Amino acid sequence: MRFPETTRVGTQAHNDAVRRLEAAEAEQHQRIEAHRAAQGTERERDAAESLAAAEEQVAAREAWVKWVERGY
């Protein structure tokens, strides 16, 4: 049995999810720049780890937005 989908676009939950995604994307962009700047230095590994964490956060936030939009 499947429950009907009810979109939640435009709700406070959706707006919050989109805002969090945008913040995660901004953080990811900063981590990309930091990683580029750190290439070839002793900070490169830490920068790569921070970038990977930021990428995971963006993926999680994207999934959450889709989940909210589908109304599950």
Rosetta blueprint (number, residue, H / E / L):
1 M L
2 R L
3 F L
4 P L
5 E L
6 T L
7 T L
8 R L
9 V L
10 G L
11 T L
12 Q H
13 A H
14 H H
15 N H
16 D H
17 A H
18 V H
19 R H
20 R H
21 L H
22 E H
23 A H
24 A H
25 E H
26 A H
27 E H
28 Q H
29 H H
30 Q H
31 R H
32 I H
33 E H
34 A H
35 H H
36 R H
37 A H
38 A H
39 Q L
40 G L
41 T L
42 E L
43 R L
44 E H
45 R H
46 D H
47 A H
48 A H
49 E H
50 S H
51 L H
52 A H
53 A H
54 A H
55 E H
56 E H
57 Q H
58 V H
59 A H
60 A H
61 R H
62 E H
63 A H
64 W H
65 V H
66 K H
67 W H
68 V H
69 E H
70 R H
71 G L
72 Y L
